[in-house]
Amino acid sequence: MARQAPIAEGSWTYVINVDADPPMAQQPWALVEVDLRDEVTTFPVTAFGRITSPDHPEFIGVVRPAGGAGLMGVPANVLPKLNSTNYPGVIRVAAEGYLPDTQNFTILSNPAFPDSFQSLNLGQWPLHRLPISIFGRIDLKVGSTITPVSGAAIRITKLWTQVPSPVLNPPPDPFLLASLRPTLSASRPVGATLTRHAIAVLPSTFVLLSDMQPGSLTLKLSNTIGLAAGEVLAFDRVDPDHREFIAIAAITGSSAPSQPATVELRFPLAFRHGTAEHVALVPGGPPDSLGVSAIAGDTVLLANSLAAISTGDLVEISGGVATVEYRTVSLGSSVSDVRGLYRLPPLSRVGQIELTANDGVHSPVAQILIPNYDQGQNRVDFILS
């Protein structure tokens, strides 16, 4: 315990610490600092969040209301060999309303440690909002009569990746929006490619011997005849809302293809499934490329072009460290039903959009929307005339 000494001065008495300050490394420090930002507003993230380091549980995660966050500790206790050893690790953030995300870091060795210590600042960390749903109704007004419009096309005709300044009034960004199902399994950099594939079902005789639950990386089959690493399995292929296509990583646990075996998948399943089929995927067009990088869990990709891709297509996504993955794509459009109602595919990654409704008969109507990501659903109605 530090020695303390009282000092009287007039009617005041002070208690002071007469010991020398401990070495820097024996005091609490921010070990790794980050500045959490909303990617579409660039404002600090004020939502409740949690910071952890999976491989350094001894580090203490701290998140402040103004977006500042990081990992704390007493360096001498948690980085005892820093004078000669680097400390690599992973920092993970989970904030309400945002996708979880991770970054790698390395606290570099410091020969002057423990007398000297400097925290590692990773700078701004833009977090991606969870997707929202945009829905509404299309009506036609003739005189004082309003009737629902069936078959009207609603699509995103312009987008801005960040909420634009009303003073500067910047032009829209040149990207096209593609919504994925299921969500992205791995991070993809700018320039990653999207290639449309045709599907051919191949003959097979295997029977499923295990349940296929969300998160599963393996399944048991009665045989693996015709299967090998790199071949693709389709799960619930005819269900547009839950179908998945995942390549095989390895086959283990059998001495011959005719015997039961365990199939390891390259990525975990997103949904529960009841059927699996062996399929061949044939490229059906030239690749398009990403104009904005994406992280694991993203629902929306922002592409430089989508000339060869339509809603409902299966695409191969490649680029970055991870192997290829396959996803079903929906473009930023919808069609109103007999009641005039529409719903767009899930939306995120954008700060502002222009929506246009067009029934092919009357003048198209456009509206500007700044999505409210704090609400799960945003309603936008149109009236044609």
Helices and strands as residue ranges (DSSP letters): E 4-9, E 12-17, G 24-26, E 29-38, E 49-52, E 60-63, E 68-73, H 75-78, E 87-95, E 101-107, E 120-127, E 133-142, E 145-148, E 153-160, E 176-181, E 193-201, E 218-221, E 232-235, E 244-252, E 261-265, E 276-283, E 288-289, E 300-303, E 314-318, E 325-331, E 333-335, E 341-343, E 352-358, E 365-369, E 377-379, E 382-384
